[in-house]
Amino acid sequence: MKLNIFRRAERAAPEAKASASGPVIAWAGSGRVAWSPRDTVSLTRNGFVGNPVGFRAVKLIAEAAAALPLVCQDAERRYETHPLLDLIARPNPAQGRAELFEALYGQLLLSGNAYLEAVGGEDGLPLELHVLRSDRMHLVPGRDGWPVAYDYTVGGRKHRFDMTGPLPPVCHIKSFHPQDDHYGLSPMQAAATAIDVHNSASRWSKALLDNAARPSGAIVYRGSDGNSTLSEDQYARLQDEMLSYHQGAANAGRPMLLEGGLDWKPMGFSPSDMEFHRTKEAAAREIATAFGVPPMMLGIPGDATYANYQEANRAFYRLTVLPMVAKVAGAVADFLSRFGGEAVSLKPDLDQVPALAAERDAQWLRIASAGFLTEDEKRALLGLPTRPEGE
């Protein structure tokens, strides 16, 4: 008898009492901070397409870096004309040198990764060069951890670039990432929190203007007879007046006339209480810092790090543009040298950078006046190859 009772107890279904909307209601009032996703597509949409500070920082760096002239040289001479320079000058029918490198630098800044595809080149230098979107590229590691292929996915179709052949079809340039062996860390990821704050401040400002340029609140009715309930006609009239005369940017600043025991109770903070402008400027300064752009160059007020705009522009080239150009140009030259069979290097021509003219003049004068240095030692200090014999 006991056995049957136990069996019936085991077979009994457990009683469940739960509301289908219970989890939704609980999460709605959790009060947690809502951050935007950290994937490449979301960061590009929120930090570049939808944020003026991030957009200007990326455009400023990419355009300045792409405009730098490059010189091609080896250990013996600097080339005025070279097939590699001709390829870079016209990499494909749709782009020139500036457009190609601007896209390459832009991808590196937005995602931390830049991919350059070489088309052709079985018997020499590639016929064309194309920049591939980093959000569509997926690295395929081998057993030893090194990439054996790259998968490029577009519209549900996948194309695989095999990296095990003698000539790799893709050049992968990545930023330093301390916790990822295959992908780089972009400045956009480091500035993601500041971008969210800046975008939220902009949306709050827009909502504030749409809501009569004041924080939201509640109208409390206190009847003289102790009745705190409005009649249907009174409620409809009050609602129509609020919609017609006290909401929207066109009604900003219009005074509100309350009658019949109505009282306004604000339910938010004023812009001065929230230090709205300071919060937004601080977030903009953090975004500029992550990208290495002096805030003065982005029009952010309150920054006195540099004495003047010229000094800020010089620091921008020295600390941000030139290191990135040297890294990318070196990687591209090494990649293309495998096709041509000739080891050459690409370097930015510092003598043609207007922001560094004063520094270069001082360096040329200092090295030229050093009588204890030979001609070849002076050329080496200036980044020039040794003078060919007979010249």
C-alpha positions in Angstrom: 0.0 0.0 0.0 2.8 2.4 0.8 4.5 1.5 -2.4 1.4 2.6 -4.4 1.2 5.9 -2.5 4.8 6.7 -3.2 4.4 5.8 -6.9 1.4 8.1 -7.2 3.4 10.9 -5.5 6.3 10.5 -8.0 3.9 10.6 -11.0 2.2 13.7 -9.8 3.1 16.7 -11.9 4.7 19.6 -10.0 2.4 22.6 -9.6 3.7 25.7 -11.4 2.4 29.2 -10.8 4.0 31.8 -12.9 2.9 34.7 -15.0 4.0 34.8 -18.6 4.6 38.6 -18.3 6.3 38.3 -14.9 9.9 38.2 -16.1 9.2 41.2 -18.4 7.8 43.2 -15.6 10.7 42.3 -13.3 13.4 43.2 -15.9 11.6 46.5 -16.8 12.3 47.9 -13.4 15.7 46.5 -12.9 17.4 49.9 -13.3 20.5 48.5 -15.0 22.5 50.6 -17.4 21.8 49.7 -21.0 25.0 49.7 -23.1 25.1 49.3 -26.8 26.5 46.1 -28.4 30.2 45.9 -28.8 30.4 44.2 -32.2 31.9 45.9 -35.2 28.6 46.7 -37.0 27.0 48.2 -33.9 30.1 50.2 -33.0 30.4 51.6 -36.5 26.7 52.5 -36.5 26.7 54.2 -33.1 30.3 55.6 -33.0 30.9 56.6 -36.6 27.5 57.0 -38.4 25.6 58.2 -35.4 28.2 60.2 -33.5 29.7 63.5 -34.8 32.8 63.3 -32.6 33.7 59.7 -33.6 32.9 60.5 -37.2 35.2 63.5 -37.3 38.0 61.8 -35.4 38.1 58.8 -37.8 37.8 61.0 -40.9 40.5 63.4 -39.6 43.0 60.6 -39.0 42.2 58.6 -42.2 42.3 61.6 -44.5 45.5 63.0 -43.0 47.2 59.6 -43.2 46.0 58.9 -46.8 47.2 62.3 -47.9 50.8 61.6 -46.8 53.1 61.0 -49.8 55.0 57.7 -49.7 58.5 57.0 -50.9 59.8 53.7 -52.2 63.3 52.7 -51.4 65.6 49.8 -50.6 69.0 49.6 -48.9 70.8 51.2 -51.9 68.6 53.8 -53.4 65.3 55.7 -53.4 63.1 55.1 -56.5 61.5 57.9 -58.3 59.6 55.4 -60.5 58.8 51.9 -59.5 56.1 49.3 -60.5 55.0 49.2 -56.9 54.4 53.0 -56.9 52.5 52.7 -60.1 50.3 50.0 -58.6 49.6 52.1 -55.5 48.9 55.2 -57.6 46.1 53.3 -59.4 45.2 50.2 -57.3 41.9 49.4 -59.1 39.6 51.0 -61.7 37.3 52.5 -59.0 39.9 54.0 -56.6 43.1 56.0 -56.5 45.8 55.9 -53.9 44.1 58.3 -51.5 40.7 56.5 -51.7 42.3 53.1 -51.1 44.4 54.1 -48.1 41.6 56.1 -46.6 39.4 53.0 -46.6 42.3 50.9 -45.3 42.9 53.3 -42.4 39.2 53.7 -41.7 38.7 50.0 -41.3 41.7 49.8 -39.0 40.3 52.6 -36.8 36.8 51.3 -36.7 37.4 47.6 -36.2 41.1 47.2 -35.3 41.6 45.1 -38.5 42.3 46.0 -42.1 42.3 43.6 -45.0 43.9 44.2 -48.4 43.2 41.8 -51.2 45.6 41.2 -54.1 44.1 40.3 -57.4 46.3 38.4 -59.8 50.1 38.5 -59.4 51.1 35.0 -60.3 53.9 36.3 -62.5 54.7 39.6 -60.7 53.0 42.3 -58.8 49.2 42.1 -58.4 47.0 43.6 -61.1 44.6 45.2 -58.6 44.3 45.9 -54.8 41.0 46.0 -53.0 40.1 46.8 -49.3 37.8 44.3 -47.8 35.3 45.1 -45.1 36.5 43.8 -41.7 33.0 43.0 -40.4 32.6 40.4 -43.2 35.9 38.7 -42.7 36.4 35.7 -40.5 39.8 34.2 -39.7 40.2 30.4 -39.9 43.0 29.2 -37.6 45.0 26.1 -38.2 46.2 23.5 -35.6 49.1 25.6 -34.7 47.0 28.8 -34.3 48.2 30.5 -37.4 45.6 31.5 -40.0 45.2 29.0 -42.8 42.3 30.8 -44.5 40.0 33.8 -44.4 36.3 33.5 -45.0 34.6 36.6 -46.6 30.8 36.4 -46.3 28.4 38.6 -48.3 24.7 38.1 -48.7 24.8 34.5 -47.5 27.6 33.6 -49.9 31.0 32.7 -48.6 34.4 33.0 -50.3 37.5 31.4 -48.8 41.0 32.9 -49.3 43.5 30.2 -48.9 46.6 31.4 -47.0 48.7 28.2 -47.3 50.0 28.9 -50.8 53.3 30.6 -51.7 51.7 34.0 -52.3 49.0 35.0 -49.7 46.0 36.7 -51.4 45.1 38.8 -48.3 47.2 41.1 -46.2 45.8 41.3 -42.6 46.8 44.4 -40.6 45.7 44.6 -37.0 46.1 46.7 -34.0 47.5 45.4 -30.7 45.0 43.4 -28.7 46.3 42.0 -25.4 43.5 39.3 -25.1 43.0 38.2 -28.7 45.5 36.3 -30.9 43.7 36.8 -34.2 41.9 40.2 -34.2 43.0 43.7 -33.2 41.5 46.1 -30.7 40.1 49.3 -32.2 39.9 52.8 -30.6 36.2 52.6 -31.2 35.9 49.7 -28.7 38.0 51.6 -26.1 35.7 54.7 -26.6 32.4 52.7 -26.6 31.3 53.8 -23.1 32.0 57.5 -23.9 30.2 57.1 -27.2 27.1 55.7 -25.4 27.2 58.6 -22.9 27.5 61.2 -25.7 24.7 59.6 -27.8 22.5 59.4 -24.7 23.1 63.0 -23.9 22.2 64.0 -27.4 19.0 61.9 -27.3 18.1 63.4 -23.9 18.6 66.9 -25.3 16.3 66.1 -28.3 13.6 64.6 -26.0 13.9 67.6 -23.7 13.2 70.0 -26.6 10.3 67.8 -27.8 8.8 67.9 -24.3 8.5 71.7 -24.1 12.2 72.2 -23.2 11.6 71.1 -19.6 11.7 67.9 -17.6 8.6 65.8 -17.4 6.3 66.0 -14.4 2.8 65.4 -13.2 -0.3 67.6 -12.8 -1.9 66.9 -9.4 -5.6 67.8 -8.9 -6.7 68.9 -5.5 -10.4 69.5 -5.4 -11.9 72.0 -2.9 -14.6 69.5 -1.9 -12.0 66.8 -1.2 -12.7 65.0 -4.4 -9.4 64.3 -6.3 -11.0 62.9 -9.4 -11.5 65.0 -12.6 -14.7 64.6 -14.5 -14.5 63.2 -18.0 -15.0 66.6 -19.6 -12.3 68.2 -17.4 -9.9 65.4 -18.1 -10.4 65.6 -21.9 -10.1 69.4 -21.9 -6.8 69.3 -19.9 -5.3 66.6 -22.1 -6.2 68.6 -25.3 -4.6 71.8 -23.8 -1.4 69.9 -22.9 -1.1 68.4 -26.4 -1.9 71.7 -28.2 -0.1 74.4 -26.1 2.6 72.8 -24.0 4.3 70.0 -25.9 6.8 70.1 -28.8 9.7 72.3 -29.6 7.5 75.1 -31.0 5.9 75.6 -27.5 9.2 75.7 -25.6 9.1 78.3 -22.8 5.4 78.9 -23.0 4.0 79.4 -19.5 1.5 77.0 -18.1 -1.7 78.3 -16.5 -3.2 75.9 -13.9 -6.6 76.5 -12.5 -9.2 74.7 -10.4 -6.9 73.1 -7.9 -4.3 71.9 -10.4 -0.6 71.8 -9.2 2.5 71.0 -11.3 5.0 68.5 -9.7 8.3 68.2 -11.6 9.6 64.6 -11.8 13.0 65.2 -13.3 16.2 67.2 -13.1 17.0 70.4 -14.9 19.9 70.6 -17.3 21.9 72.6 -14.7 21.3 70.0 -12.1 22.6 67.2 -14.3 25.5 69.3 -15.6 24.4 68.3 -19.0 26.9 70.2 -21.1 29.8 69.2 -19.0 28.9 65.6 -19.2 28.7 65.8 -23.0 31.9 67.6 -23.4 33.7 65.2 -21.0 32.4 62.3 -23.1 33.6 64.0 -26.4 37.0 64.5 -24.8 37.3 60.8 -23.9 36.4 59.9 -27.5 39.0 62.2 -28.9 41.6 60.8 -26.4 40.9 57.2 -27.4 41.6 58.1 -31.1 44.6 60.2 -30.3 43.2 63.4 -31.7 43.7 66.6 -29.7 40.3 67.9 -28.5 41.2 71.4 -29.8 41.2 70.0 -33.4 37.7 68.7 -32.9 36.3 72.0 -31.6 35.8 70.8 -28.1 36.0 73.7 -25.7 37.8 73.9 -22.4 41.0 72.1 -23.4 44.3 73.8 -22.7 46.7 71.0 -23.2 48.4 72.6 -26.2 49.4 76.3 -26.4 47.9 76.8 -29.8 46.3 75.0 -32.8 49.7 74.7 -34.6 51.2 72.8 -31.7 48.2 70.5 -31.4 48.4 69.8 -35.2 52.1 68.9 -34.8 51.4 66.5 -31.9 48.5 65.0 -33.9 50.9 64.1 -36.8 53.7 63.0 -34.5 51.8 60.8 -32.1 48.9 59.5 -34.1 49.2 59.8 -37.9 52.8 58.9 -38.5 52.9 55.8 -36.3 49.9 54.4 -38.1 51.2 55.3 -41.6 54.6 53.7 -40.8 52.9 50.5 -39.6 50.4 50.2 -42.5 53.0 51.2 -45.2 55.5 48.7 -43.8 52.9 45.9 -43.9 51.8 46.7 -47.4 55.3 46.9 -48.7 56.2 43.6 -47.2 53.1 42.0 -48.6 53.7 43.3 -52.1 57.4 42.5 -52.1 56.5 38.8 -52.0 54.9 39.2 -55.4 57.6 41.2 -57.0 60.5 39.2 -55.5 62.3 42.5 -54.6 62.5 43.7 -51.0 61.5 47.3 -51.0 60.0 49.5 -48.3 57.4 52.2 -48.2 57.8 55.1 -45.9 56.0 58.5 -45.4 57.9 61.4 -46.8 58.3 63.6 -43.7 59.8 66.5 -45.7 56.4 67.0 -47.4 54.3 67.3 -44.2 53.6 71.0 -43.6 52.9 70.4 -39.9 56.4 69.0 -39.4 58.2 71.6 -41.5 59.8 73.4 -38.5 61.0 70.2 -37.0 62.4 68.9 -40.2 64.3 72.2 -40.9 65.9 72.1 -37.5 66.9 68.4 -38.0 68.4 69.1 -41.4 70.3 72.0 -40.1 71.6 70.1 -37.0 72.7 67.1 -39.0 74.3 69.1 -41.9 76.4 71.1 -39.4 77.7 68.0 -37.7 81.2 67.9 -39.2 82.2 64.7 -37.4 79.6 62.7 -39.4 80.3 61.2 -42.8 78.0 61.7 -45.8 76.5 58.3 -45.5 76.0 58.7 -41.7 74.1 61.9 -42.3 71.9 60.3 -45.0 71.1 57.4 -42.7 70.0 59.8 -39.9 67.7 61.5 -42.3 66.2 58.2 -43.4 67.9 58.2 -46.8 69.7 55.3 -48.5 73.5 55.5 -49.1 74.6 57.5 -52.1 75.2 55.2 -55.1 78.7 54.9 -56.3 79.6 57.4 -59.0 77.2 60.1 -57.9 
